[in-house]
Amino acid sequence: MYSACSGKFQSPINIDMKDVLHVKLPPLRFEGFDEELEDAILTNNGHTVMVSPKDEDSDDVKVKGGPLKGAYVFKQMHFHWGMNDSLGSEDSINNQSFPMELHMVFWKESYGSYEKAIEHKDGLTVMAFFYEITMNTNKAYKPLISALEEVKGNHSNKHMEDLPALKKLLPQDRVHYYYYQGSLTTPPCDEIVTWIDFTESIPLSPDQVNQFRRIMDQNHRPTQPVGERTIWFNVGPGELIMPYQQESSATTAASNKLSSLKDCKEIIKISYFQLSIFGWNILSILAVGILITLKRNLRNGMLNPSPSHEYATVPRNNATKPIFSSLKQLPALA
């Protein structure tokens, strides 16, 4: 029914850290994240629990910069979780899942509305944050999690006026993140999303995570093939971009086509150089061997044998002259 769900740019994916390419992008800029959500709706839509601001308030919350071209307006945020702590997140890192994941959905402001934005390949961006289990209760999440009891039924909702500012729900590090082109993780699975996955996780206590599981056991989609997509990682200010990263299959293929001739020339140059060095090494070894032999013979007085082919028995001082006469007859080593 939804043909896009079997496309080549589907989400979620597993992010293999050895395959990512490091970049240094302009800072992400968050507007309206300091303001409390004074009027929002908490909804159980049958697939997840979602928090949506009133329409007149949503335009005040935006994100721009980083890999984004233009400003994106906040639409809603929702959650994905699993039946136990070993799974629940949609994206994974090095095949490691997290117990929960937060998705903050934004639409591109220049398209005028969410409905028009989803008609374009760059219409949406989703900021994703992973959760980790800790023994301490996350106080910023108390109002939200306390309200979950009232939206257990499908398509139920609750009006909320006491949600904290968005930045209090998020980790402090919003500089380090992965990003890639993907899709919605629920039907119609449209491939219109720039995904931004932050590396620092959000702490929740075991009881806080279990409150989501009481609504439904799990609601996460399995990871989809990465295919030929490139996954990028943004480094922080003052940090060095890694000099070498394992490239994706698409990047590797393109690189091989463009540089094959250059690589062949370099291999020929290196091989010639190595052969030259090898030749000089052989000559050096031979020269050292000859000199060692000469030195040993000099010590033993062997360079002036007697006519009867026995070693000369003349005193060492008398043997000095014929020895150096013989040395003068040796060919030059250079």
Helices and strands as residue ranges (DSSP letters): G 3-6, E 14-15, G 17-19, E 21-23, E 28-31, E 36-37, E 40-44, E 49-53, H 55-58, E 62-65, E 72-81, E 92-93, E 100-108, G 109-111, H 114-117, E 124-133, G 139-141, H 142-147, G 148-151, E 156-160, E 163-165, G 166-169, E 177-182, E 193-198, E 202-204, H 206-213, E 232-234, H 249-300, H 320-328
